[in-house]
Amino acid sequence: MYYIIITGPAGSGKSTLTDSLAHWIEDNEMSVTRVNFDPAADYLPYSPDVDVRDYLSVKDIIEKYNLGPNSALIAAIDMLVNHISDLKEEIESFNSNYVLVDMPGQLEIVAFRRVGPLLMDYLTRGRKSATLFLIDSYLALNPLSAMSLLLLSISSLLMLKKPQIIVLTKIDLLTTEQEFKLLNMFSEEFSC
């Protein structure tokens, strides 16, 4: 069982990639478990096999603790500590080749707070795992935005302590000229 943790800022395409990658894995005759780790998700393009919303609801947390949506999401992730062994047991019960974990877009959860990395460490313990950090190609056309996103990816890498692959998403929405500019920028300006 291999875990792939899909991270990145809001709107970078995490849920869409989770859906597409799951279909690709199944098309190649392997099994996959889709895990929604976003307790505030209103819509997902896939049906999660394991869903944190079955354990707690951001809407309930907002009402109960009188929090705003961002604070409620952080509180929900903190509260998942109480359910992490149940989540792991549910995930492991599928005995899939791959587990895709679709993380929330609020990067504080994985890049700046201890609880997110601790939860991911517990879930993946004893299994091979890696993270994908998604970067929206259109945002990356601006060198300052690209650098900011790369710094966020480094923060996630340091906190999660797992191999990380940076994935440029939505490149199909760029013109040929924009695509060339982006690939040139990443291959020359950001290479070491």
JORA-V920231 format. One line per field, one symbol per residue. phi: phi as a letter, one per 40 degrees, with the letter a starting at -180 (. if undefined). psi: psi as a letter, one per 40 degrees, with the letter a starting at -180 (. if undefined). burial: b if it has 16 or more other C-alpha atoms within 10 Angstrom, else e. A space follows every 50 residues. Layout:
# JORA-V920231
phi: ???
psi: ???
burial: ???
This chain:
# JORA-V920231
phi: .bcbcbbicdgchccccdccccccccccfbcabcbcbbcbccabcbcccb bcccbabccccdccbfbcccccccccccccdcbcccccccccccfccbbb bccccccdcbcbbccdccccccccdgbcaabbbcbcdcccccdccdcdcc ccccccdcccfbdbbcbcbgcccccdcccccccccccbcbcc
psi: hhhhhhiiiheefddddddddddddddffiiihhhheheehdhieihidh hdeedihdddddddefiidddddddddddedeedddddddddddfidihh hhiieheddddeiddddddddddeheiiiiihhhhhdddedhdddddddd ddddddddddfiihhhhhifdeeiiddddddddddddddei.
burial: bbbbbbbbbeebbbbbbbbeebbeeeeeeebbbbbbbbbbeeeeebebeb bbeeebbbbebbeeeeeeeeebbbbbbbebbeebeebbeebeebebebbb bbbbbbbbbbbeeebbbebbbebbeeeebbbbbbbbbbbbbeeeebeebb ebbbbbbbbbebebeebbbeeeeeeeeebeebeebeeeeeee
